[in-house]
Amino acid sequence: MSPDELKDLLKQVKYPGFSRDIVSFGLVRGAALLDGTARVSLQITTADPQVPQQLRHDIEALLRGRPGVREIVVDVAVSPPKTPPRPVQSAAATPGAGAPMAGVRKIVAVASGKGGVGKSTLAVNLACALARELATRGGKGVGLMDCDIHGPSVPLMMGLAGQRPGLLEEEKMLVPLEAHGVKVMSMGLLITDDTPVVWRGPMITSAIRNFIQNVLWGELDVLVVDLPPGTGDAQLTLAQTIPLDGAVIVTTPQVAATQVAARGGSMFNQVNVPILGVAENMSWFEDAAGNRVALFGEGGGARTAEQLGTTLLGQIPLCPEVRAAGDAGMPITVAQPQHAAAVAFRSLARAVLARLG
């Protein structure tokens, strides 16, 4: 029985008091059958001691007697219900010092000064690459929070378009969806595809705070935050509300992009958020003969990194396969892990982890 087959089987287990199963609620952290031992790991938030006992009982009853299953181990990590958030001071008073997110070890913002540089594509593939890398290290998980309120494209690229997050009514918490080993929350999961988001700054601020405070992220090694382009309300709200461990600045090689990226990076310096480095996207295109063509020029990422006093984390080639994979809901790091772009994304992920320490 493969992990996916075991997880499909667990869809028969309902969360106590709900008609919805524990898999769709996003509570299953791991499931595997190895040498006759079925091991299931859950992450739940409850103050009721009967809930974890009931879940263990139901899972054991489901798996007992299944072919190949000789022993059943159910690990349930229980977090208490969320307490009211602490008052948040202004960024001017305490830059980068917002309230922490319980259970989340590191929070990384992916930002760009301008649109059109492939920031969301990079954020999606970075999150998937981090999940793959951390899984080999026994990590607890990776999350992806899409803060691009006006143009949320993460659900499409993660294969979650049209789906809706769960809701634990007792705790008033949204349960993020999960795809490719990454927990995901996005405004695109809460609205229909044809609904425009016509919001002013305060409404954007409120939405981002809800994603931070009212989503059951559970335990994560890294939360990747995909920011909208620019240096407006979304970026400042994030810096005010949670302590960012760093920002990755995305640019393409041409001057028009690097100048704006440098200004965007300077904003993080002003609010005391460390810049982990610069990621250069669309660095080159490889033609049919295998020749690299610098469609957008060369050296822009390195110059931006030098201007910001940081390092160039990696260069990602411009490939039609990256676009096609994103449109299909299977990021290139998942769909074609040996592709040159996927290898570049994994190298970027390792560089980010190294900078995070």
N, C-alpha and C positions, 0 to 999 in steps of 0.2 A: 504494500500500500504506500503510495507516494505521499509527500506532505500535502499536495493539492487535493488528493483524494481524501485524505484524513480531514482536511479542513472542510471539504464539501460535506462530509459526514456530520461534522459538528454543527452544521446548519440546522440540524434537527433539535438542538438544545436551545430552549427558549430562556431568555433572561426572566427570573422570577417576577411574576406580576405583569409581564408583557407578552404580547403575541409575536414579538420580533426575536430573531435568533441572535446568539452571541457573536456570530461571524459578521452579520450585517451591521451590528452595533460597533464593530471594530474592537472588540474586547480580547480577541485571540492574538496573542503576541507571537506564539510559535506552536507548531504541531508537527510531530515527526514520529515515525515508527522505525526503531533501530534495534536489531538483534532481539526482537520479540517484545521490546518495551515501547509502549505508546506513551509519549510524553507530550502533555498539553500545558501551555503557559497562558495565563489570563492576567489582564490588568483591569481592575474594576475600581469604581469609586462608590463607596457606600458606608453608612454608619450602622447597618443592620448585620450582625454577626451570622444570621441565618442564611444570608445570600451566598457567601462563598461555600458554605457547607452544602447548600442545595445544588450549586453548580458542580461541585465535586461529585456529589451523588449521581446527578443526571448524566455527567460525562462518563463516569465509570459504568453506569448501567447501559449506556449506549454502546460502549466499546467492549464490554465483557463478552467473551465468546466469539469475537470476530476472528476470522482466519488470520493466523500469524501473530495474534496478540496474546502474550502470556502474562504480561505485567502492565499495569496502568499507573502512571504517575501524573498527577494534576497539580500544578503549581499555580496558586492564586495570589497575586500581589494586590493588596487592598490599600487604597488611599482614602483618607477621610474626605467628606464632602467639602467643597470649596468654601473657604471663609471669605467675608467681604474684603475686597482689595484695599490696600492701604492708600491713604491720600497720596496723590502724585504731585510733586513740586514741579515748578516750571523748569524748562531746560536751561533758562538763563541762570537760575539759581544753582542747579545741580546737573550739569550736562551729562547725559548718558547714564543717569543713575535712577532709572525707574524701578518699579517693584519687580522682583524676580518671578519667574514662572517655575512653580514647584515641579520637580522631576525632569526639567530640561537642563542639560548640562551646558550646552553651548548654543548661542543664537547668532546666526550669520545673515546679514542683509546682502542681497544682490541688487545693485543699483546702477543706474546710468544717468547721465545728464540729459540725454535725448532719446527719443524713440527710434525704432528701426534698426537697432544694433543687435537684435536677437537676444535680449536680456532674459525673457521668459523661457526661451528654448534652452539657454545656458543654465538657468536656475533649475529647470526640470531635469536636465541631464546631470547636473551637478548633484542634485538630491538622490537620483537613482544610483549614480556612481558612488556616492558616500554610503548609501545603504549596502551596496555590494561590498565595498571595502571594509566597512565596520562589521558586517556579518562574519567576515573571516577572522575578526578579532574578538568575537563574542560580544558584540555591541548590543545595546538595548533597542535601538531603532532610530529612524530619521523621520522628520516631519517637514512638510512644505506648506507654508502659509502664503497664499496669493493675495497680496495687498493692492494689486492693480484693480481698483474698484470699477473704473470706467471701462476697462478692456480686459476682463479676466479670461485668459486663454489657457490657463493651466488645466482646467477640467478636460478640455479637448485633447491636449497633448498627453495627459495621463490616462486616457481611455475612460473617463468618468462623466462624459457629457450626458446630461439628462438624468443623472442620479442625484439623490438627495441625502444629506447627512442624517444620522439618527438623532434622537432626542431622549435623554434621560430626564423625565419630567420631575422626578423627586429632587434631583440636584439642579434642575434647570440648566443642564449642560448639553451642548451639541456634541455629537460623536463624529469625529472626522472620518471620512471614507479612507480606504486604503487601496493602493495599487502599486504593483512592482516593489513591494516592501517599504513603501513610503506612505505615511499618514498625510492626508491632504484636506485643507479647508480653503474655500474660495467663495467670493461673492457669486461666481458663476454656478455654484452648486445650489444657490438659494433663489435664483431668478430663472425665468424661462429665457430661451435663446433670443427671442425677439423683443425682450424688455430692455429698453435703454435705461441706464443709470444716470439720471439727471440730478446730481447732488451737489450741494455747496460744501465748503470746507468742514463745518461742524458735523455734518452727517457722515462724511468720510472718516473724520476723527472717531466718531462713535462706533462705526462699523469695525475699525481696526482694533479699538479697545475691546469690543465684544469678541473678536477672534482671539485676542490674547487672554482675556479673563474668563470667558464663558464657553471654551472649547476643551473637551476632555482629551488633552494631548497625551496624558500618561507619561511614562518615562521615555525620554529621548536622549540620545547622545548629541544630536545636532538638529536644530530647527532652522531650515533655510527659509528666508523671508524674501519673496519676490516683490520688490517695490515698483511702483509706477515710475516712469521717467520724470526727472526734474528734482527740485529741492523744495517742495511745498509741504502741505499739511500732513500727508502720509509719512514722509520721512521724519518730520519733527515730532509727530505723535509717537512714532515708534521709539525714537531716542528718549522721549520723555517718560514713556510708560514702562519699558523694560530695558535692562542693562545689556546692550548689544556687545557681544564679544568681538565683533569685527565686521567689516564691510568689504565685499568684493566689487570693484568698479569695473563695469563692462564697457568696452569700446570696440570700434572697428579701426582699421589702420589709418583712414584718411583724416586730414586736419580738421574737417568740419565736425567730426565726431570726437576727436581727442581733446579739442579745446573745451567743448562742453563737458566732457567726462572729467577733465581736470577741475572745472568749477564745481561739479557735483561732488567730487571727492573732497574738495576743500570744505564743503558743508559739514561732512563727518568730522573733520579735524576741529571745526569750531564747536561741535557739541561733544568733544572728547570721546568719539567712537574710533577705535583703532582701524586703520585701513590695512586689511590683510594683504592686499595686492591688487594688481590689474589683470583682468582676463581679456585677451585680444580675440575677438570673434571674427569670422570671415577673413582670416589672415591670408589665405591664398585659395586658388581654384586649380585643381589638377586636370589637365586636358586628357584627351584620349591617348595621347602619346606618353603620358606620365610626366609632362612638364608642368611645373608650378607657375601659375600666372597670378601676379599680384594685382587683382582687379581694383582694389581700393588703396593701393600704395603699400609701403612697407615702413616698419619701425614705429608706427604710431603708438602701439601699446607700450613699448619700451620707453618712449619719450614721455608718455603720460605717467608711467611709474616713476621715472626720474623726477618729474615735476612735483609729484606728490610725496617724494621721499620714501617710496616703497619699492616693491619688487614686481617683476612681470611673472605672474603665476603660471601662465600657459598660453598657447596659441591654438585656436580651433579652426580647422580648414572649412571652407565653404563647399558644402556637398549637397546635391539634391536629395541624397538618401536621408540626411538629417531632417529636411523639411517633410519628406514623405512619411518618415517614421512618426514625427510629431502629429501630422494630420491623421494618422491611423491610430493614434492613442498608444503607440508602443515606442517610447524614446529610443534613439539609436543605441544607447548604452545597454538597453534591454533586448532590442530586436536583433542587433548585429554587434555583439560585444567585441568581435575581432576587427571591426571596421576602423579605419584610421581615425575617424572622428571620435568613435567610442573610446579608443585608446587614449586620445588627447583629453577627453573628459575625465577619464580615470586618473590620468596624470595630474590634472587640475585638482581633482578631489584629494589626492594624496598631498599635494602642495598646500591646500587649505588646511588639512588636518595637521600638517607639520607646523604651519603658522599658528594654529590654535594651541599647539603644545599638548 
